[in-house]
Amino acid sequence: MKIFQVEELEKASDNYAEYNILGRGGNGTVYKGILPDKRVVAIKKSQRLDQEQRNQFINEMVILAQINHPNVVQLLGCCLETDVPMLAYEFVSNDTLHRHIHNITSGKGRLSWDSRLRIAHESASALAYLHTDARTSIIHRDVKSTNILLDQNYTAKIADFGASRFVPLGHDQVTTLVQGTIGYLDPEYFHKGQLTGKSDVYSFGVVLAELLTGKKPIDQVRGSEDMNLATYFLKVKKENRLLEILDHQVVKEAGDKQLKAACDLVCRCLNQAGGNRPSMKEVAIELDTLRKSRKHHPWIGEENYVESSSFMIEESEEQDLYTIPLVANSDTFGEYSSSSTMGMQEIMLHVQSPR
């Protein structure tokens, strides 16, 4: 990992010019920068100088320095000359999964089912790596669609490790203050304060539900009983009404068996009891099996199965976009944080088993 001087990052970003801003959050701003060797980077610069922010940046730096996975955003270097370290990441050009799912990205088409399935598998594989294959087990703690970036090939990259935690050797959980994003937050972790890998599994289950339905994790338009996507999905599944809420693109392109398998996986990830949820490795294996069955489906010839040419439906030309949510419970993208007008307790009342 390279140690940058302040002047290098200032020059790369043209002194943090307004036109180089890629994303903005409560804790700071991400700027596009070009290094002397022509590499494009994303520079995360804090706007706050308090100890909490300093700790988050250092935590992210320490964790990312130990990770080497193609589906995790790579930390290229840092600058330690400022009160809060500045971080320089690889530049990921195609915005967040959240914006693609919810059609916020201007000029983009809809994600195909094959692309959704691949993105889900890549993200699950990265989280499984963090839990079981990294030198020390890491729990992301804020898995959500805004923290999954897509590159120019629509390859998934897990981002934002400011809230992540190492799990001590010989342990499978960490006791922490509850932190995360409403709508994705594991209810068991919320009530007990015991953070485990299964907390990431629950959050990933919400992302899977987003991919299948195209619906936001929290949406008051659905009414108070159904505003939480996790409980809404479980309720509708129990009532055999899932077709009513699944994204029409998914229903059109995925076979019945794949839809059932994917929906069943979502429900297992969203189990209220963490012990009854699959591990991230098991989730990744199941998604890989679904992808392989898709490739060898009798209705899909191998010559027609070319993901690189069918990432999107009605896709237009690429745009260079990049967004990193800078606050673990940020509502920058229209999500609810603990400081939203609707309180956390009120929303969490709906995070319970459907009647």
Steps between C-alpha positions, in 0.01 A plus 500: 500500500641838397536786747402818317610852583232766535631679192463186285129463575440873467658497155319180398161652582585851374493626857174315573317682225121503508482334158695200634247418772375143461297467817417695811388392846465626853859412587683602187534508125641266236696662216620364169876530459757420232846393614820579305500142362150574357321272745157630596426485873221591740622713791297488820550822697341563838308818570496435874799507731362317804640184658211282383564589137872447544434154646269404212755599236781319679278194547419491129866547409617215726230261378537571128878471522450131586248419226582380151186395315378594150155590634619734776596859419878519513668751729796634302645724767446761767626835618594525868601866502148625577311483831270236350678270250396534136440177310560433130306215339481346158252695288177306443323665212143376480322626811333296776280193476231699681476754224481232232233296680284804560562658158660815640797487262432730206499344155536143625279204418375237742730232638436163336429195718836347405679816613304515826585138572869553420521819709334320792745210471804728478386700804426185702840355407672816624312492831573127540869580447485764774334260743708187444801553273653830607796482741266609778125461466333830409132594535404779262219627723337725239414283200256682271450572133660845527819333627524275194669684214501390136791546261486548124436126455231499771731305731397541864736668749418507872585842648491707821670315784489783753258310725657156448637294787766232541387185683761379752642153439294233674188717503201521268350825624590849618306712749465852359281805502233444238590662169364451151227615265130473572335252268815287484572472873486150648221509767687249717810721500281805566344343810805319643798704381674175401657543156560177304555399140131416488429873541660553159293208367178673606604826336598314185158336501348847475726579203383177334139603563578835335647323197194278469233764555656832400352643821676716759589356843287763673209666324216673684294493180435131575330597826620455858450123505691431178755783488782263605589293192635208704177436688291590196684239291457231767130578541426493127701177462297338778179607326622363163476847343865554405424544131313817594817672623780346290661725239339434162844478336596221741173311450535529124858373480539254790344155493254384765758275668755780521244743638393253767859417595600868519193596704553208738860613549383853585262363763773290662734800512224705664424244772450681830737258677857546384581136574245390242646712221748354251862614512623740234703216351183290468320796342782545248495129412123505443521806279783341303285190450217719372735671255631168370149362458413816311790450259398141431126555485362317194330820381826698509760393248863546597553716192230738627627515856745789483462715811749761385267603217177495697562674831206731449172509319486805272844609622642828377864608496699492823544787740781539748323509831618405845338533838617386840255552787713669762285441808416151612137592556486767233170596344676669207323266262152539649541234769411548864773558752474515878460878470206482257164649591366148554679354802700180494281339765185567298645345186649203686154417637429379150808277490322197637367175366198559275166399640 
